[in-house]
Amino acid sequence: MPLDVFAMERMQSTWENVVERDMSESGIRAVTMRELIDLGLDLDALLDTPLGYSQSNGTLALRERLAALYPGATPDHIEVTNGTSEANYVLALSQLGPGTRFALEVPNYLQLWGVPRGLGAAVDTFHLRPDATGAWRLDEEELERAIVPGTKLVYVTNPNNPTGAVLTAREMERIVARCEAVGAYLIADEVYQGSEINGARTPSFWGMSDRVIVTSGLSKAYGIPGVRIGWIVGPTDVVARCWAHHDYLTIGPSRLSDAVACVAVAPAVRERLYRRTRTILRENLPVFGAWVSGLHGLLEWSPPAATATAFVRCAGPLAGVPSHTIATHLIDALSVLIVPGSHFGLEGYLRIWTGGAPDVLADGLARIARGLDDLARAPRAVAAAGRHDMPSAEFVP
Ligand SMILES: Cc1ncc(COP(=O)(O)O)c(C=O)c1O
């Protein structure tokens, strides 16, 4: 399959463990095994677990727990995957091919820009756009134009990466109604559900229509990316086709990871993990807001409803400087990694992690401020000296 470079993941894979300060993450800072043991993970039972293959679509115990989170779902509606990314990948593999159409919300995590294109599908886009208050709202007219008869799959992320916006009930209904009208399946990637900062839990698309498929996982709001557990909740025939693809791809998730996930998704533990996420974000966001104010107009920001990221607009002397130039200067000169807006399909923005420990946040923001200041003083000189060997996004929204 001829794949475009997944610019964001390639930049992260290359730099996140090389730079002195990684501020490119998007999940809450990770939970340790010790914390999970305090939350009920039975270490002794794990020590005695034979490390054989696990049930390849997820153990029945895990699928039962997951099904209980999605009213009306049974274990047959669930496929457990290696991360949300594998969930999205097998859905695209099992549904798309040459001659099919796919519609994507932008800005977004662009996994399902590259994979559908690689599979030969035509990709249409519709946007979230900032309104007068800075809140990101769905362009409903563009939605109607992007989802047309023949569209097979539609992808949205809610809460959204990178903006942290949460769709309104009306916007959700419009998306579902449009999918139903043309017979498309909606993939609602809900991996950031549970990372709401002040508002209520983001409602799931699950149950709004039989055209809805939900993907999610432990990586973001739960704070457990390292076990690589995700899942699909969908109509049983769709899930069965995904399982068949899974057989070829990775067979199934690891037995240890399945055991960790069984604990994490138990209702009481899940609530404690979400509370931990909310507490961290509520402590960090005022620090971030004060930092933006201290930059004297270099960045503009409206706080997200959810997610452990801030999506900031470049302003003043930084307006018009390519976001990729800014990100590469920060790597070169300050050894700090952020994500350029171009990697989400939107130029003129930067995504900065807000989910770290206080010392990490303080050090990361101090480095970024120094780098932005260099650029603001001499943008051309800095850009000319910058690194040009990292993929900038080919994506043109
Ligand atoms: C919307 C979205 N989906 C999926 C993923 C990948 O998640 P996982 O680590 O569960 O594979 C990401 C990672 O940034 C994401 O932002």
The ligand as a MOL file (V3000), in Angstrom:
LIG
                    3D

  0  0  0     0  0            999 V3000
M  V30 BEGIN CTAB
M  V30 COUNTS 16 16 0 0 0
M  V30 BEGIN ATOM
M  V30 1 C -7.8090 10.8100 18.0560 0
M  V30 2 C -6.7660 9.7940 18.3000 0
M  V30 3 N -7.0340 8.5050 18.0550 0
M  V30 4 C -6.1190 7.5510 18.2820 0
M  V30 5 C -4.8670 7.8590 18.7680 0
M  V30 6 C -3.8890 6.7620 19.0350 0
M  V30 7 O -4.2740 6.1770 20.2320 0
M  V30 8 P -3.6650 4.8330 20.8270 0
M  V30 9 O -2.4590 5.1940 21.5990 0
M  V30 10 O -4.7870 4.3180 21.6990 0
M  V30 11 O -3.3730 3.9180 19.6870 0
M  V30 12 C -4.5350 9.1960 19.0280 0
M  V30 13 C -3.1910 9.5590 19.5150 0
M  V30 14 O -2.7950 10.6820 19.5980 0
M  V30 15 C -5.5110 10.1800 18.8050 0
M  V30 16 O -5.2670 11.4660 19.0530 0
M  V30 END ATOM
M  V30 BEGIN BOND
M  V30 1 1 1 2
M  V30 2 1 2 3
M  V30 3 2 2 15
M  V30 4 2 3 4
M  V30 5 1 4 5
M  V30 6 1 5 6
M  V30 7 2 5 12
M  V30 8 1 6 7
M  V30 9 1 7 8
M  V30 10 2 8 9
M  V30 11 1 8 10
M  V30 12 1 8 11
M  V30 13 1 12 13
M  V30 14 1 12 15
M  V30 15 2 13 14
M  V30 16 1 15 16
M  V30 END BOND
M  V30 END CTAB
M  END
